[in-house]
């Protein structure tokens, strides 16, 4: 089980796999292989209306398990990923992260 907090937030999109270079064909094959019948959706909430009928073994946390409905499966099977695209290059990102020494005569007044 992986917890996504501030220390490993970068893993949300990559999970166990990290791809260093852009491969359009690989991305298309992964997207085409996405199938809701192969997923496990975890929903955590403090407020819910569903009765919790199971209890976790070690921490005694109450939970429930529900199968994905046929209605949701049908809805996602007819979804299209045609609108997905790689965003245009953002030329506003800095390329030089060098920290330069502060000049004595910067012309900026300091507030005390």
RAGI-V280192 format. One record per run of one state. SS is the DSSP state (a for helix, b for strand, c for the rest). FROM is the first residue (numbers start at 1). LEN is the number of residues. If there is no record, write none. Layout:
((SS,FROM,LEN) (SS,FROM,LEN))
//
This chain:
((c,1,10) (a,11,4) (c,15,9) (a,24,10) (c,34,2) (a,36,3) (c,39,15) (b,54,2) (c,56,6) (b,62,2) (c,64,6) (a,70,8) (c,78,35))
//
